[in-house]
Amino acid sequence: MAHLVEQIAYAGDAPWHGLGSALSPKQPLEIWQREAGMNWQIQESPVHFKADASGHLGTIHSFPEQKVLYRSDTKAPLSVVSNRYQVVQPREVLEFYRDLTEFSGYELETAGVLKGGRKFWALARTGQATTLRGNDQVNGYLLLATSCDGTLATIATPTTVRVVCSNTLSISLSGANHTIKVPHSTRFDPQTIKKQLGIAVSRWDEFMYRMRALAERKVQTKEVIGFFMDVLCDTGAHDPIPNVLPNKRAMEKVQNLYEGEGRGSDMESARGTAWGLLNAVTEYVDHERRARSSEYRMDSAWFGQGAVIKQKALNAALQLVA
C-alpha cells in the first residue's frame, strides 16, 4: 500500500501520530524545509491531450482553462486545476512561521508532506499553556496546512495538545470553529492571516476557562451513555445502539477509554467528568479509530471525518456546562 506520508520532521518528543524523524530544537527554517521534505516547488503546465490518432502520436491539443500542477524535483503530477487556482508553495507554509519563531516565542515542532505532496503542513507551539486539576497540562499550538489538489483550503487553526496523551483539539467556542480558511481562488496573504489569528489566538484564556469548567463538571452514567450515543451514533441515551459493527466498536472503545483505559483517564481532571468524556473521544480519533494506517488516521484526525467527530464531541461537552 502506498503511504500517505511523504516525509515528516519533528523537534522534541515524538508527535502524537508517531511518525517522522527527529530534529534538534530551534533549527532554522531551511533545515526544516529539507528534513520535512518541503524543499521543492509546485510547478504548472497547460493541459494537453491527444486526439485523432491517425499518426503515430495523434494530434496534440490544449485545454487552456485547466493546468497541471507537478513537483519540481520528481516531476510527479499532483493535480489538474483551473487556471484561477492560486498555488501555495511548501516553503510558504514554513515561511509563515519565520517572524513568529524569531520574535513571538513560537517554536516549530512538526512539519511534513502528505499524499506525495498534495497536502503539507507545519505545527508550532505558541508558548501558551494551562494546567487543569491534578496537574493535567494543555499546551497551545498553531497549525497551518494546505493542499494543491482542491481537497483542502489553506487553513490556520489554533489547536490544543493535552500533554499526558497528545490528544489534539481545535479551539472553538459557542459552536464556532476559529479556523481561518483561505480558498485557493484567493491569494494567500500571510500578514492578513496573522491579523485574523490575533483575534483567534486571544481566545485561548476563554477556551481554557471552558475546559476547566469541563474538568469540574461531574457526569452521571446516563449522561455518559447519552454523550457517546450523540457523538458517535447520532442517537440519544434511550435509543438502542445501532446494530452496525463500527458504531458498536466505537461505543465500546470510547467507554473503555473513559472508564480507565485512556491515557490520563484516571487524572483528577478527567475521572468522572465532562473533560474525561471529551478526551475519550479525542483519544479514540487520534490513536484508536480504525484506519488503513497511522498516516490515514492522522489525515482524518486533522482534516477529515475524525476532525468532524472531535468538533462534535467538543460541542456536546460544552452543552453540559452551558
C-alpha positions in Angstrom: 0.0 0.0 0.0 1.3 3.5 -0.9 1.9 5.6 2.2 0.1 8.9 2.6 3.2 10.4 4.3 6.0 11.6 2.1 8.2 12.9 4.8 7.8 14.4 8.3 10.3 16.1 10.7 9.8 16.9 14.4 11.6 18.6 17.3 11.3 17.5 20.9 9.2 14.5 21.8 7.8 12.2 19.1 4.5 13.7 17.9 1.1 12.1 18.7 0.9 10.3 15.4 4.2 8.5 16.0 5.5 9.4 12.5 8.7 11.3 11.4 12.3 11.8 12.1 13.8 13.9 14.9 15.5 17.3 14.7 17.3 19.2 17.4 15.2 22.1 18.8 15.3 25.6 17.3 16.6 24.6 13.9 16.5 27.3 11.1 13.6 27.1 8.6 16.0 26.0 5.9 16.8 22.8 7.8 13.1 22.2 8.4 12.4 22.6 4.7 14.9 19.9 3.8 14.2 17.5 6.6 10.4 17.8 6.3 10.6 17.1 2.6 9.3 20.6 1.7 12.4 21.7 -0.4 10.7 21.5 -3.8 8.2 23.8 -5.7 4.8 23.3 -7.3 5.2 24.0 -11.0 2.4 24.2 -13.5 1.9 23.4 -17.2 -1.1 23.8 -19.6 -3.3 20.8 -20.1 -2.6 19.0 -23.4 -4.5 16.0 -24.7 -4.2 13.6 -27.7 -6.9 13.3 -30.3 -7.3 12.0 -33.9 -4.8 9.1 -33.5 -4.2 8.8 -37.3 -0.5 9.5 -37.0 2.0 7.9 -34.6 1.1 10.2 -31.8 -2.1 11.7 -33.0 -2.9 15.4 -32.8 -1.9 17.3 -29.6 -4.5 19.8 -28.4 -4.5 22.2 -25.5 -7.2 22.9 -22.9 -6.4 26.5 -21.7 -9.0 26.6 -18.9 -7.0 24.0 -16.9 -3.4 23.5 -15.8 -1.4 20.5 -14.4 0.4 21.0 -11.1 3.5 18.9 -10.6 6.6 18.6 -8.4 9.8 20.4 -9.4 12.0 17.6 -8.0 10.4 14.4 -9.2 8.1 15.9 -12.0 5.3 13.7 -10.4 1.9 15.1 -11.2 -0.1 16.4 -8.3 -3.5 17.6 -9.7 -5.4 19.2 -12.6 -6.9 22.5 -11.5 -8.5 25.6 -13.1 -6.3 28.5 -14.3 -7.7 30.6 -11.5 -6.3 28.2 -8.8 -3.8 30.0 -6.5 -0.9 27.8 -5.5 0.6 27.9 -2.1 4.2 26.6 -2.1 5.6 24.3 0.6 8.2 26.9 1.6 5.4 29.5 2.1 3.9 27.3 4.8 7.2 27.3 6.7 8.0 31.0 6.0 4.7 31.8 7.6 6.3 31.0 10.9 9.6 32.9 10.5 8.7 36.1 12.3 6.6 34.1 14.8 9.5 31.9 15.8 12.1 34.7 15.7 10.2 37.4 17.6 7.0 36.0 19.1 8.2 32.9 21.1 6.7 30.3 18.8 8.6 27.1 18.2 8.2 24.7 15.3 7.5 21.1 16.5 6.5 19.2 13.4 6.1 19.7 9.6 5.7 17.4 6.7 4.1 16.3 3.5 1.1 14.0 2.9 -0.1 12.2 -0.2 3.0 12.6 -2.3 2.9 16.4 -2.0 -0.8 17.0 -2.3 -1.0 18.2 1.3 1.6 19.8 3.5 1.6 21.5 6.9 3.6 22.8 9.8 2.7 22.9 13.6 4.2 25.3 16.1 3.9 25.6 19.8 2.7 29.1 20.8 4.0 29.2 24.3 0.5 29.3 25.8 -0.2 26.6 28.4 -2.7 25.8 31.1 -2.8 23.2 33.9 -6.1 21.7 34.9 -6.9 19.8 38.1 -4.4 17.2 39.1 -1.5 18.6 37.0 -3.2 17.9 33.7 -1.3 20.2 31.3 -2.7 21.5 28.0 -0.4 23.4 25.5 -1.4 25.8 22.7 -0.3 25.3 19.1 -0.9 26.8 15.7 -1.4 24.5 12.7 -1.0 25.8 9.1 -1.9 23.4 6.3 -2.8 23.5 2.7 -3.3 21.3 -0.4 -2.7 21.6 -4.1 -5.4 19.2 -5.3 -8.6 21.1 -4.2 -9.2 18.9 -1.1 -8.2 21.5 1.5 -8.2 25.2 1.6 -5.2 26.9 3.2 -6.1 26.7 6.9 -4.7 28.3 10.0 -6.0 26.6 13.2 -5.3 27.4 16.8 -5.0 23.9 18.4 -4.6 22.4 21.8 -2.5 19.3 22.7 -3.1 17.5 26.1 0.4 16.6 27.2 -0.4 13.3 29.0 -1.9 11.7 25.9 -1.1 14.0 23.0 -4.8 14.4 22.1 -5.3 17.2 19.7 -8.3 19.6 19.6 -9.1 22.7 17.6 -10.0 25.7 19.6 -13.6 26.7 19.2 -16.3 28.3 21.3 -20.1 28.6 21.1 -20.2 26.2 18.1 -17.8 28.4 16.1 -14.6 27.0 14.9 -11.8 29.6 14.9 -10.0 28.0 11.9 -9.2 30.7 9.3 -9.6 29.4 5.7 -8.2 30.9 2.5 -9.8 29.3 -0.6 -7.5 28.6 -3.5 -9.4 31.1 -5.6 -7.8 33.8 -3.4 -4.2 34.7 -3.0 -2.6 33.6 0.3 -1.6 36.7 2.3 0.3 35.7 5.4 0.0 39.1 7.1 -3.7 39.2 6.7 -4.0 35.7 8.2 -1.8 36.7 11.2 -4.0 39.7 11.9 -7.1 37.5 11.9 -5.3 34.9 14.0 -4.5 37.6 16.6 -8.2 37.5 17.4 -8.5 33.7 17.4 -5.4 33.1 19.5 -6.5 35.7 22.0 -9.5 33.3 22.7 -7.1 30.9 24.5 -7.9 32.1 28.0 -11.6 31.9 27.3 -11.3 28.5 25.7 -9.3 27.1 28.6 -11.8 28.6 31.1 -14.4 26.4 29.4 -12.1 23.4 29.6 -11.6 24.0 33.3 -15.4 24.0 33.6 -15.5 20.7 31.9 -12.9 19.3 34.3 -15.2 20.5 37.2 -18.4 19.1 35.7 -19.2 15.6 37.2 -21.3 13.4 34.9 -23.8 10.7 35.6 -23.9 7.3 33.9 -27.0 8.3 31.9 -25.1 11.4 30.7 -22.1 9.3 29.7 -24.1 7.0 27.5 -26.1 9.9 26.0 -22.9 11.8 25.2 -21.3 8.9 23.3 -24.5 8.0 21.6 -25.0 11.5 20.4 -21.4 12.0 19.2 -20.8 8.6 17.6 -24.2 7.3 16.7 -26.4 10.4 16.2 -28.9 8.9 18.7 -30.0 9.6 22.2 -29.3 7.8 25.5 -32.7 6.0 25.4 -32.3 4.8 21.8 -30.8 1.4 21.1 -27.2 1.4 19.8 -27.4 1.0 16.0 -26.7 -2.6 15.2 -23.8 -1.7 12.9 -20.4 -3.1 13.9 -18.3 0.2 13.5 -20.8 2.0 15.8 -20.8 -0.8 18.4 -17.0 -1.0 18.3 -16.6 2.8 18.7 -19.0 2.9 21.6 -17.2 0.1 23.4 -13.8 1.6 22.8 -14.6 5.2 23.9 -16.4 3.8 27.0 -13.4 1.8 27.9 -11.1 4.8 27.3 -13.3 6.9 29.6 -13.5 4.3 32.3 -9.8 3.8 32.8 -8.1 2.5 29.6 -7.4 6.0 28.3 -4.1 7.8 28.9 -4.8 10.3 31.7 -8.3 9.0 32.3 -7.5 8.4 36.0 -6.4 12.0 36.5 -8.5 14.2 38.8 -9.5 16.4 35.9 -10.8 13.5 33.8 -12.1 10.9 36.1 -16.0 11.0 36.0 -16.0 14.5 34.3 -17.1 16.1 31.0 -13.4 16.7 30.3 -12.9 12.9 30.6 -15.7 12.3 28.1 -14.2 14.8 25.6 -10.8 13.2 25.9 -12.1 9.7 25.5 -13.4 10.8 22.0 -10.3 12.7 21.1 -8.0 9.8 22.1 -10.2 7.4 20.1 -10.0 9.6 17.0 -6.3 10.4 17.3 -5.0 7.0 18.4 -7.6 4.2 18.2 -10.0 4.7 15.4 -9.8 2.2 12.7 -7.7 3.3 9.7 -5.7 1.8 6.9 -2.5 3.2 8.6 -1.3 5.8 11.1 -0.9 8.2 8.2 -4.6 7.8 7.2 -5.6 8.2 10.8 -3.6 11.5 11.1 -5.1 12.9 7.9 -8.6 12.1 9.1 -7.9 13.5 12.7 -6.7 16.8 11.3 -8.6 17.3 8.1 -11.3 14.7 7.6 -14.1 12.8 9.4 -12.0 12.4 12.6 -11.8 16.2 12.9 -15.6 16.4 12.4 -16.1 13.8 15.3 -13.9 15.8 17.6 -15.7 19.0 16.9 -19.0 17.3 17.6 -17.7 16.0 20.9 -16.5 19.4 21.9 -19.9 21.0 21.1 -21.6 18.3 23.1 -19.3 18.7 26.0 -19.8 22.4 26.1 -23.5 21.9 26.2 -23.0 20.1 29.5 -21.6 23.3 31.1 -23.8 25.8 29.2 
